[in-house]
Amino acid sequence: IMGQQPQPQPQQQPPGSAAAMAMQNAAALDNEQKAALIKSHVGDLLPGERIIMFVANLMHVSDSTGFSYTYAQQQPGSDSDAIWCCAMTYYRLILFGTGKFTPPPRPADWNPACWPSRPVHVLQMPLASMERVEKSVFSASLAAAPMGITTNTISTTSLMGLQIVGKDNGRSLRFTTPSYADTARAHEALQTYAFPGRRNLGYLFAFESKKDDVMKSIETDSAGNKRVTLEPSRKRFDPLVEFTRQFQKCTTGESQTCPWSIYQSINQSYQLCNSYPAILAGPASVEDTNPDGQRVLQQSASFRSEQRLPMLSFAAGNGGGSIWRCSQPKIGLQGNRNSADEWLLNQILEQAAKANAMNHHAQQVIPQQILMQLTGSPTLEHLQNNWLPQTASGTCELKILDLRPRSSAMANRTGGYGYENTSNYPGTTLQFCGIGNIHAVRDAYQKMSNVCTGVSTQDMQWTQLIEDSKWLSMTRLILSAAWETAYWVHAFHTPILLHCSHGWDRTSQVACVAQLLLDPYYRTMEGFACLVEKDFMAFGHPFHTRCAHGVGGSGNNGAGNNMSNANGDVDEGQISPIFMQFLDCVYQLIELYPEAFEINTRYLLDLSDHVYSCRFGNFLCDTERERETVAGIRQRTHSVWDFLEARHGGDTFKAQSVAKGGVLLMPLPTLMRNISLWTDRHAKHGPKPTQRWLPTLLPTVQIPPDVGRHDDDTPEFHRMPTLQESQTQILAPAASSIEPLSSEFSIGDGDDA
């Protein structure tokens, strides 16, 4: 359409009325008036959030929830003086309406809970959560008559607009501008700022929001080197503190020695494994400062995919019960062996056996009738064959849970990898858990999202359609594997080794959920943040790759959003909602046992909203090394944990109560039979109301929680500056004039494998 226009022309306007006068007035607004308009209808902007584009008099606005505004279809006498505007900041795209929006009157005999009570007047989407921006044509029916003359004659016109599709559950926004030039300008601005590419981290709002403070803190030493001196945000996972907390439980009672030890030197510069944390933990019989111990660890790492050797994630404190994690071994078709890897696993087994022998709690026996109820075993024989140790009485075994389907593990042998041969690892057993890979998760998420956002989804088949997506089935598999891990660790004090292929997706999910069941500390607000930082962030879940921060999806032709590895960006085949799936699993536990958690489902919903938003830096980069030594995330960005703690507040009494709650090992059938769709998350952008209107714990769907004002007494998120105070520039700069914050803000090539 634009190719047919020699000059940018305004799109066809409908005849005049009170709304037409409002459009003419909006077109004449100066910068201060536009700023006041945003403040009065949207609220204060966030620190560092500046307007870079503003378009008034939108002809059409709609979204995936079914909301639709068309200028020509306004009803006389009902919000007829309202106009819709588009504002784009470094953080988000905001579509907002002016005027007085009033809900339809409720009949007196209608229950208030079943009647919509708040009209839509703000739609928004963070730039980083956009998957693609597409030009589209919207057909509108306009009344054809001179201004001021009433007629029933209707004409149809095609208007150029934009459609924005989000990464979370396929939500979408659509709007049409008054002219082709405005549409082109909006499209260019969105392509530039929403998809800067992986190498341009400085464009993301997480850095922009703290840019001024960072720049003021830069100091130059005598050699001319510049460094940021700003105090970094607090780490929730401090390896020395957290592993010491775990090990203290190992030395209580009769046992005065801990079977595990903290390794502070072997990976201090990430030289052993660049996707592991700098400080690790392992069997006390292996010393990371001893040359022999170092050689064992290095050789074991060489036998594992991505150098991810077996390392401790959690010590239960009741004897040798513990959770270990690693990646798949390099077995190959030839059946390769590695003596160092075999010896390391044997040391884990021996140390656990010694701890069990010295701990009287580890010698307590749970009655088989209780175990049958916990596991759902129909017969005693089934219990003995599947849920009791297969080793001789008084001995310990190391149980390896390969989280993949058996077929996938066998197929990986053709690539030089595979799974452990238990004949070469005495005292071990191997079990496959059948959890699908990132591609299966992505496909299930898309199918489930299509059902939730589909206009033609049949309500009578809702439950079946959700089940057919396989999303709930995969959730059950993860929860089942995590429950089994917790069962063996707590009931039989067994060391469990978890791994999948690389050991950073399914392994992180199962390890985290199992620890939520085992340790009540992780069910507090502080402990949950520590758990996520430990098993997802520190142990190398590739957030940047899985979430595609700074790059768009297929079909998006914007500059800077090429997703090929050759250009240093994210491979589209590596995108998958792994962390969102983990939050879904946590949601299932909180729904079933809300009294056992300090956090609630609203906390999870807020956290899930910021997985893709890039408002905070926690979910940027792929490894601890990139965050700490390359990008300086804790210094240069705000923390999502600070935001959540300020927003939800810590309940000291409940935190203390939760911390004393003990192991949350419910019967497995109870857990499996109560898995349900997280409608607050997955269905909130759908066109049909799946959840109750105005739920007690949630705001309306159309106004996300970070719109509007924040409490002035919040230490980090103080009073938001007005646009006048920020001295913002309304017009968007050309793409070529955009400058990155600093070369220091760009990370180098990351490992996208």
N, C-alpha and C positions, 0 to 999 in steps of 0.2 A: 504494500500500500504506500509506504513512504517513497518507493522508487517511482511512483506515478505523480509525485508532488514536486514540481520544480521549486516551490517555496514552501516553507512550513506554514500550513494553513490551520486555522482553528477548526475543530470538529463541530458538526452541526449542533446548534443550541436550540432548546425548546423555547416556546413563547414565554413572555414575561408574566410575572406575578410578583408576590412578595418575595418568593425565592429568587426570582431573576434579579431583583434589586439587591438581595443579599449577596449574590454572585458578583455583581458589579462592585459592591462595596468591598468584598474580600479581595478582589483583584487589585484594589488600590491600597492595601495594607502596607505599612512600612515595617521595618525589622522589629521595632519595639512592639508594635501592635500584634505582629505574628507571635512574638515571644509571649505576650500577655495572653493571646488566644490559646497557646499550648499549655501555659500554666493553669489557666482557669478550667480547661476541659480535660487535661491529662494529669496534671500535677507537676511537681518539681522534678527536674531531671537529676540523674545520678552524678556524682563527682566525675569530672572528666568527660561527661556526655555533652557534645556540642552539635547543634543543628548544622547539617551540611547540605540539605535540600528541603525545599518547602513548595508544595503545589496546592493551591486552593481550588474550590469549585469542581470537585470530582464529579464526573457524570454517573459513575456506577461504582458501588462497593459491595463485595460479597465475600463469604468465606465458606469453609467446608462444614460449618455447623448449620448451614441453611439460612443464615442471615443474608439479606439482600436489600440494598438501597439503590433505587434508580431515580435520578433527578426528575425525569419526566412523569414519574408515577406517584409523586407526592400527593397526598390527599389534602384538599383545601381545608384550612382551619386546624390541621393537625401537624404541628412541627413544620409548617410550610415555609417558615423563614430559616430553616436549618440548612446548612451546607456541610459537606464533608471535605476534609483536608488531609493531605499526606505530608508527613514530616519524617525525614530520615536523619538519624544521628550516627555517631561512630558505633553505637551499640545496637540500635533497633530501627525497624520501620514501624511507624505509628500511623494508623488511619483513625481519625476521630471526627465526630460530628459536633456541630454547634447547635444552639437552640435548646429548648426545653423538651427533654425526652420523657414522656410519661407512659407508663404501662397501660394496657387496655383495662377498663374498669372491671372489677371482679363481681360477678353476681353474688347476691347476699347469701344464697344457699350453697355456695361453692366452697369447699375446704381450701383455706389459704395455701396449704402445702401442695396443692395440685393446680395452682394457678401461677403463671409467670408474674413476678413482681418487680423485676428490674430490667429495663430496656437496654439494648446494646448501644453504646456510644463510643467505645474505644476498642479497636482491634490492633494487635501488635505482634511482631515476630522478631526475635534477635537476628541480626544479620548472619551470625555464625551458624545458626540453626537452619539456614536456607540450603536446600539441596539443589534447586535450580530456579532460574528466573526466565520466563518465556513471554514473548510477545503474543498477544491473542486478540481476536476480534470479537467484540460484544455487539449483538444486535439489539437495538432499543426501539421501542415504539414511542413516537413523539406526536403530539397533537399539532397538526399543520394549520396554523392560523396566524395572522398578524398579531402583534402584541396588543393585549387588551380586548381581543375579540374571542368570544367563546364559540367553539365548534366541536362537532363530534367526529370530524375527519381525522383519521389516524394514518401516519406515515411511518415507515421503518427505515432506520439508518444504521450503518455499521460504524462502530467506534473502536479505535485502536486502544488497547489497554495492556496490562501486565498481569500475569499469573505467577505467584510465588508458591512453590511447593516446599514444605519443610521436611527435615530429616526425622522428626519425631511423629510417628504414626501417620505420615502422609497428609498432615494438615495443610491447608492451602488458603491463600488470600488472593483476591482479585480486585483490581481497581482500574478505572478508565479516567484519563486526564482530559482537560478541555481541548488540548491541541496535540498534534503529532509531535511537535517540538518538545513539549513537556514529557510525552511518553518516551521519546528517545533519550532525553536528559535523565529521566528517572531510571531507565534501563541501564544506561552507561554508569551511573553512580552506583547502582546496586551491584553490577558486575565487578566494579572496581573494589568496592569495600567489603562485599560479602565473600568474594573468592580471591584473596590476595595470593594464595599459594602457600605451601608448607614452609618455604624458606623465609617468608615475610611475616614472622610472628608479631613484629611490632605493629602491624596493622590491626591486630585483634584488640577488642576493647579491654580485655584483661590488662594489657599493658598501657593503653591510653588512659584508663581510669586512674592510674597511679603515676603517670608520666611526669607531672609537675614536681611531685615529691622526690621522685628518683633523680631528676635533673638537678634539683637543688642540692642533693646529697653527694653529687660527684666531686671527688677530690683528686688532686694531682700530686703525686709524690715527687721526690727530688729527681728521679730518673725520667720524669715526664709521663709516667704511666697513670692513666685515669682509672678510678675504681668507684663503685657505688658503695657508700657508707651507711645507707639506710638500714635500720634494724629489720632483719627478716621476720616474717610472721612465725608464730610458734609451731613447731612440729608436733603433731599428735603422736606419731610413732618415733620414739627415740629408742634405738635398738638396745643400748645399754640399760636404760630404765625398764623397758618392757620385758626383755629376757631375764633381767634380774628379778623382776616381779614374778615371772613364771617359775624361775629356779628356786625362789624362796619356798614355794610350796613343796619342792622336791626334798628339802632338807628338814622338814618338820617331822616330829615323832621320833621313831627309832633311827631313821636314816639321817646321817649327818653329812653325807657327801652327795653331790648332785651328779647324775650320770652324764650331764651335758655341759658344754663349755661354750663361751663366747669367743669367736674368732675376730680379732680386731686388725690383723695385719695382712692376711692372705689376699684380701680384696679391697684394701683401703684406697687404692687408686683405680679400682675396677679392672685390675689387670687379669684377674682370674676369670671373671664373667662380667661383661659390661652391662648386662641386663639384670644383675642381682644387686642388692644393697651393699654398701661399703662394709658394713659389719654383719657378720653371719654367725650362726651357731651350729654346733655339731656334737658328735660324741666326745666326751672328755678324754678318751684314750687316744685321740688324734690331736696333736698339738700343732697349731698353725704356725708357731714360731720355730718349730723343729724342722730341720731339713728333710728328715724322713717323712714327717707329717705333710709338709708342703708338697713333696713329690707325690704322695698318695692322692692328695686333693687335686693336684694339677693333672695327673694321669686319669683320674676319674672324670674330671671335667672334659678331657679330650675325647672321652668315650660317650658323652652325652650331647644331644642336639643343642646347639647354641651355647655350649660350655656350661649348661645348667645342671650341675651335679647335685646329688641328694643333700639337702640342707634342712635344718630344723625350722619349722614354722610355729609349732605350739607344743609346749610341755604341760601335760595335764596335772602333774604333781602327785598323782596316785601311782607310784611305782614307775614303770617304764612306759606307761601310756603316753603317746606323743603322735604328732602329725608331721610328716616330712614331705618335701616336694622336690620334684626334679623334672627333667624332660625325658623323652624316649631314648633308649640306648641305640648305639650304632651297631646293631646285630647284623643286618644285611642278610642276603641269601646264603652266605657262607657260614653263618652262625658264629660271628666273631665274638671273642671273649676279651675281657680286660681284668687282669688280676687285681689291680688297684680298686676298681669299682666293686668287685666281688668282696674284697677285704673290707672296704668302707661299709658296705651294707651289713657285713658280718659283725663289725664293731658296734653298729647301731643295735643289732639284735643282742649281742652279749651285754652291752651296757643296760639295756632294758631288762634283761633277765636278772642281772645283779640287783637292779633297783627293786624289782618285784620280790626278790628273795628277802630283801631287807625291810620291806614295807608291809606291815600287818594288814593294812587296808587292801593291798593287792591280793591277799590270800582269802579274802571273804568271798563266799560263794552265793550267788543269787539263785533262789529256788527256781527250778525249771518251769513250774507252773506260771511264775511271773514272767519268765522269758518267753513262754509260749504266747502270753497275752501281748507282750511288747512287740514281738515280731509277727504276730498274726499266724503263727504256725498251726495248721489244723491237727497235726499229730505230733507225738513225741519223736517219732522217727524223722519227720521233716525238720524238727528243731535240731536234732543231733547231727543231721547230714548237712545242714546249711547255716546254723547259727551258733554252733559250739566249736571251740578249737579242735583241730584235727590232730594236734600233737599230743604226746604223752602227758599225763597229769604232772603238774609241777614244772613243766618246761614252757618256754616262750617261743612265739613265732613272729615273724615279720610279715605282715600282710600287704601285698602290693595291689592297689586298686588302679588298674588301667582304665581310665574314664572313657575311652573310645569304644566303639563297637569292635568286636573281634575281627570282622572283615576289614575294617580300616587299618587296624594294627598290622594285620598280615600283609595288606597291600603295601604298606610303607616299607616292608623289607626289600621290595624291588628298588627303592631309592636309597638303600644302604642303612635303613633304620629298622624299627620293629619293636619287639617287646622282650622282656627278660625270659630266659630259659631257667626255670626254677631248679633244674638239675645242677646248674652252675652256681646257684645261690642257696646253699643248705639252710634249712629252717624257714624258708619263705613259701608263701602261697600266692598265686596270681589269679585275679578275678577281673573280668571285663564288665564295665557298667553301661555300655551302649549309648552314651550321650553323643549327640550329633556335633559336627564341626561347625565352624563359623558360617559356612555357606548354608547349612541346614537351618541354623538359627536365623540368618537373614531372610531366608525364604519363608520360614514360619512367621516371622515378625511382619513381613509384608502381607502375607495372606490374612493374618489376624487383623492388621490395620485396614486392609481393604474391606473386610467384613464390617468393622466398626465405623468406617467413614463412607460406606457405600450407600447411595440413595436407594438402590433397589434391593437392599438386604431384606430378606423375608423374616418378619418378626417371629412367625410360627416355627421357623427353622433356626432361630438364633443360636441356641445351645449347640446344636449339631454342627452349624457352620463354624463356630468357634473351636469346637473339638477337632473338626476336619483340618483346621489350619496347623495342627500339631504343636501349637505354642504351649498349651497347657500340658500336653504329653511330655514335652521337653522340660518343663518346669518340674513335673513329677520325677523325672529321671534324676535331675540335679538334687532335689530334696531327698530322694531315696538314697543316693550315693552319700550325701552328707550325713543323713541319719545313720546309715550303716557305719560310716567312719566314726561317728560319735559313740555308737553302740560298742564297737570293738575296743575303742580307747577307754571308755568308762567301765564297761561291764567286765572286760577281761584284761585291761591294762596292756593292750597290744600296741606296739608301734606300727603306724600305718604310713606307707609310702604312696603318695598320689602323683600321678603324672598323666598327661595326654600326649600330644605330639611335641609342642615346644614348651608346654608347662606354664603358660601364662594366660590362658583363657579358661577352659574348663577346670583346670587345677585351681586357679584363684577362686572361682565360684564355689566349688565344693569345699575347699579348705576354709573359706570364710563362713559359710553356712554351718559347717560342722563345729566351728569354734563358737558361733552364736549359741548353739545347743549346749556346748560343754561349759563355757565360762560366762557366768552372769555379768562379769565386768564389761564384756563386749556388748551387752544389751543396754548399757547406759549410754548417754549421749557422748561422753568423752571416750568411752571404750569403743564405741562403734566407729568413730572417726579414726581412732588408733588402728582398728582392725582393717579398715579400708586402705589406710596409708601403708600398712604393713604388707598385706597379701595382694593388693592390686597395684599400688604405686611403687613401693620399694622393690617388690619382686617382679616388676617389669611387665605388667599388663600394658600393651601398646595403645594407650588411650588415643593418642593423636592419629594413629593409623586406623583404629577401629571406628572412630567418630568422624574422620575426615575433616578435621578442623581447618578452616581456611580454603577448602576446595569444594567444588560442586559435584553433583552426580551426573549421570549420563543424560545426554540431551541438552546440556548447558554449554553454550558456545562462547562464554565470556572469556576475556583475556585473563591469563594467570590462573586458570582453574584446570589445566591439564593434569590428569591424574596418573600419568605414567611414571614408573620408577626412574626412567632415564632422565627425567627432569627434576628428580628429587622430591616429587610429590607422592601422594598416597595412591597405591594401586586400588582401583575400585573394587576388585575382587576381595580385598582385605577388610572392607567395611562390614561391620557386624555389631548389633546392639548387645554385646556381651554384658556390659555393666548394667544396662537397663534390665536384662534378664535376671541378673543377681538381685537387683532391687525388687523385682517382682517376687523372687523367692522369699526375701525378707518380709515383704508385704503379707505373704501367706502366713508366715509365723506370727506376725503382729496381729493379724485378723483373728487367728486361732487362740492366741494367748496374749492379749493386750496388756494384762497386768504384769507380765514378765519383762516388759520393755519400758525404759524411760522415754524412748522416742515413740512417735505414733505415725500413722499413715500420712498425715499432713506433712510431717518432717520429710518422709520419703518422697512425697510429691514435689516439695520444694527442691529437694536435692536432685530429683530426676529432671526438673525444669532447667537446671544449670549444667547438666552433662554436656549439652550442645551449645549453650548460650555463649560460652567464652567470656562471661562477665568476670569469672574468677580464674586463677591460673592453675588450680589443683589438677585439672584434667587435661592440661597441655603436656606435650612431649610424651615419649614412649617409655623412658627409663628414669630411674633416680639420677643417674649420671648426667643426663641431659638437663634435668630440672635444676640440679644443684651446681654443677660445674660449668655448664654451657649457657643456659638461659637465665639463671638466677631467678627462678620463679618466685621463691619466697620473699625476695627483696623487691621485685619489680611488679608484683601483682597482689591483689587482695586475696584472702583465704575464704573459701566457701564455708569452712567450719566456723570462723568468726561470725559470718553472716547468719548462719543457722542458729548458733547459740544466742546471738542477740535477738533474733526473730522469735525463737521459740522459748528461750529462757530455760535455765537449768532448774529442775525441781530437786533440791538437795535431799529432801525427805524421801521422795520416790527413788532417787538414784541410790540412796543407802539401802532402801528396801529391795530394789532389784539386785543389787550387788550381793545380797544374802539369799537370793532366790534359788541357788543350787542349779544342778544340771537339768536342762529342759529336754528330757528324753521321753517324749510322749509315745504312746503306741503307734507303730508305723501305719496301721490301717487308718487310725484317726487322722493322721497327716495326709495320707494319700487321698482320702475320701472327701477332704474339705478344700481341695484346690479349686479356685474360682478365678474368673477374669477380674483383673484390676481395672475396673471401669473408670475410676477417678482419673487414671492415667491414660489408658488406651482408648477410651470411648469419649473423652471430653471434647474432641474436635469433630465428632460425627454429626450428621444432619438430623438424627433422631435422638430424642432425650432418653438415654439409657439409664442415667442415674436420676435420683430425685431432684426436682428443682430446689435450689438453695439448700443443699445439705447442711447440717449443723456445723460441720468442721471445714467446709470448703466455701470459697467465694464463688460468684458466678463464673461460668466457663469463659466468657468473653473477656474478662479482666484478669490477666495473670497477676500473681501475688506481688510482683515487683513494680507494678504501676502505682504511682501516687507517692505520698509522703511517708518518710520513715521517722521513727521517734527521734527527737532531738537529742535525747540522752544516750543514744547508741554511740559508743566511743569511736567506731570507725566510720559509720555511715551517719555523719552529722547532718545538719540542715543542708539541703541541696541548693546550690547557687541558682539564681534565676538566669535566664538567657542574657539579660542586660548586664548582670554582674560578670558573666563569663565573656562578654563582648564577642558574641558569636557572629559568624558571617553566614547569612542565610543562603546565599548562592553557592552551589556546589562547584569546587574547582575542577578544572579539566583533569583527565586521568594522568596526563603527562606531568602535571604540576604537583602531584601528591608525593610527599617525601616521607620515607620511613622514619620512625622515631630516632633510631641510631643503629649503626652497624652492630653495636653490642647486643641489640635485641634480637638478632637473627641467629638461629641455631644452625649448626652445620648439618651435613648429610646424616640422617638417622638410618638405623637398620629397619627396613620395612618388611623384613622376612616374616 
